[in-house]
């Protein structure tokens, strides 16, 4: 994977995901890669439209100047973001300045090329128009104080789905995790009482009536905004059902508020009328809450169909959130089948005596953790952890997890290949680093490695894998991806299609078996209708899948020895062999000489296969590491890839490497 090639960059860039190869080729031909040094201005406020910019690496500061000539920073942009689109689409001067805060690489489209691209790729124009709606709203009301806003509507097809508690905690969590401005708009009909002022401990209760004539002026709504001590603002609104003016006035208020708030959360009534649907369509994201039983799920399924068929809603902005406020006998897989779509998130049941402000008052509650992951996803602040391949080297991951636990480093998603997939799975289901290390101690002596080996006629591989599967089932049982406490992705390789496979459904054991099936050693694992091999064949350090998911902060643990490490180890083995052979010849210990060669090459086939793959993987892993913000590379010198009985020593090396890089890790997380 040549990361510096334009073709690969376009394939990986979030905006272009899902485009056909023909469409990507249009982008490739009409764009150029440009580097900007730290401090360079890409374009200045009030300058003419210059181009469309996609940030590949580095960091961009967006700012404007106030009347006194002071710099007002609106946003810092990270890789995967794009800018300059407003001026190109409106043909107006730039309203902000974009400046590189460190060395940056950008994919740049000149104006004529940009026009050509959006004409050739209509769906790209649709995506960009959504960005325009988030960044350019009612500039005539007052000066915009932020760069981009996101409107999230919280809705349900029926009452008592936990909608308001979720909206409250989502707002509080967004404020806490992103430190950006948040306002909740609580919309109710006139006969209903607002509960959020009490839940936010506001000293007063003011309600803006959308059916009153004064509501024609959206600016008046600012006088009704309540400030809470938790940093989240609140605007309580009353409306009259079937009054179309109420919808028009609310849209005006939203258009005003996006100038000042990064996140607007709309807590909408559970009413199935056109007015509410019209308001829903003003949002960038719709979180549909549903209960977990078949009746609730069926109602939600019909609602999605209606939004799509009658009101032309874009399905990709609809996210299903299951609230487990009541017991159900059906599994998450069955829930997804009833819905006919993927479940975005699940909210665990809240204890009866719990506080309404769970994310603040009880942050370690499972409900709070789920909301925190959702808010970090919305806020582009997700932290991804990547575990690479390496057999016994992979036990270094355990030491890294120990540091993550002790330092309380937030991890929102974890990805692994091969041994990395196994360690990641154990941690994702809730086992601590200490418990995982205890599991590895089952291999107390070198000979215990044979407890995982069941030889067969080497047609596809000389190890069947049944014993390994039995070992995995012992510790993971029948757990599926729906049982994990931290979102998990496992990487396998589809040799037939020559592409990686991201596994995130079904049994964990099956996914790990596929990811661990080293070609030539293990027989390929049949996963549904496909035969899959070791994930490390294509993605030995699977940062790319996280990058494509839009994860902006990536910590990768690369335990594969570098080419220099491998050469150094080979030289050491050669020297040891020379000494060993010379001594045996000198002493005429011919039988010892035979035993010496036998001991040296006792794992000959495994050694040849692994070392051959390892050399290739070391190069690929190094390049994949370029997509990570922090790469941990534990020192494994003096240790051997098959020494699974030395798990404590491997874990110690991983812990040492993580502690050496703690400052770098926290810098990425807090940035």
Phi, psi and omega in degrees: 000106179273097187293338182274354177283139182300321181302314180293321179298315180295319179299322184275340188289129186307320183298330186260004179296138178090351176287150178289164179298325179296318179292320178296327179293324176300315180296319181299318183285333187256012182230169177217152177268127183230136176257143175235133179279159178307128178093346180290140176271126180278314168207155185252155176303137179076001176281162182291155177308128187246327183169177177249129190239130175246124185275111181274316177207156182101197186214135182241135175260129177254125181212165174227167180252133177277183184296333180274000180084016179269143180284128177244108182284124181263325186193152167249127181259137179249174182306148182094348180268160177224157184204170184091357187289326184298312182297323180292319183283332182257349184059031177254159177299157177299135181268354181218171173254138176245123184226138179286126177268346168209180181300131186232150171242127182233147170264119190242136174244125172289164188304311181297320178293321179298314179300319179297316183296313184288337174285326180280332184235083185302323183292334175292323177297324179294315178300317182290329178293329176294319177299319179301320181293333180276334185257344185230091181227117171049055177295343181285342182287303173197171184300132179292134182251357177227166183273316185213141178237159178229128179256121181246119177264132177251124189212160175209153180280355180208160181282170178063033177263004181081023187295313185290320177298321178294315179300318179299309183290329176295317178296315179296321182288321177300319179296316183291319187277330183251343184056035178247168185286136183224138172225140176255129175256113183259106185256124179221156173288163188299333183275001182256156181252132179285131180259342185294326176303319178292318183291336177261006178056038177282148185283340182223170178227112178239136184236128179267120184269113182288345180271353179278153182298327181298340181291351176296336178260102184297335181297333181293337181296337181298330179289347183257002180286128179264133178263126179258159179287354181265004177087358179255129179271162184219136173233113179269131184232139170250145177218164177251122178305147180070006177264103184295333179297327179300317180295314180300318181292322179295320177300320177298320179293317179299316180298331177283317187290334180291351174284338189239345184237133177290324183228126174247123179249120180261113175267101189259148179297150180276064180240139184262055179245165186295327180297315179295319179296324178296321178292319178305321185289352177278351187269159175273328178226143175238118176260107179268115179273138179219147171287171186268356184269164186304322182296313178299315183294322179295319177300316180295320178300314180295324178297315180298318178300318181293317179299323182285311189280319184270329188240006175056040177289144175280117188297331184294341179268359178266121180243127180271126177242116180272125177256111184276054181282351175219159184285150176213153181263352183269150184277163176303325179296317179293324177300314180297323180293321178294319180290331183076021181197170182289143175273122184289316182201159177234131179259114179298159181297139178267137176296148187301322186269008185290155175289153175291327182269065188298318186295339178262316186275336180216068187294340180271358175296144183297327176298315180298319180296320180295316179295322179298318178296320179296316182293324179290329175294311180296321185275010179054034181239020180296141176251122180253142179245129184242126177249124182270183185274171175150014181050239184296332176304330182298343178292348173300330180302328182296318178295323177297318179297324178301315179294319179300318179292312184292325181270357180056046177282123183288129176237124184260337180202146182228139183230141180212151172242139173057236179300328177297326178293321180294310180297318180298320181295316179300318181288323182294330180275358173114001178283140180280168178299324179294320179292323179293318178298323179296323178297318181292340180286358173296339178259071187284336182231157181306324184292341183291347177297333182289349176289347178258359187253123172231104187288150177215173176296123189286071176278307174254337181182153187267005173239124183292320179099000181296321181291322177296318180296321178296319178297317180296318180295329178301324186255342181244345177056225181258022183293144180245178178296339178283348182267356184284151178267340175235129180310136188228138173232136178242137185254129172235173181243127175264097185294325182297316181269354180056049181209157176286153175241124177267114183260124179215020177221152177091196182287138178296320182301316180298317181295319180293319178301317178296318184288338183261359186280082182297125182303134178089338180257300177263148171294144180300149184263131178278113180247106188059247182259000186247153172259122185242150179244179179314129179298335182289349178297319181254319182235076179294336175226084194286068176280329186300316177302321178294317180300318180291336176282353179091012177285122187267341183238111188237126173251119182245140178247104182260105181261001178286125178302144177287169178302321179297319178299317182295314179298318180299320181291320178298318179298321180295317180296318179299316179296317179297322179295316179301314180296315182297316180294314182300316182295318181292323178291317181300320182271000182056035176270074186295324178292322177296325180297317178297317179294326181297313179294323180296316179294321182296322185245031184293336177246042192305309184295312178302316183297315181297312181297311184296314182296323178296314179294320184299319180298316179293317183295325183298322179291314182294317181299322179297319179288321177297329179297340179294340178274353180266154176276326176225128176246119176266126181231086183301146177280111181250018180300140181087354179248154186245146186297340180261003184277065183290347177282354180254038185300325180296321180292318177299314181299321179298319180296320178296318179297317180299318180294319180295319181291327177296333186249017183301317181299318179295319181297312181293328178297318178294315183294320184273353183289000000 
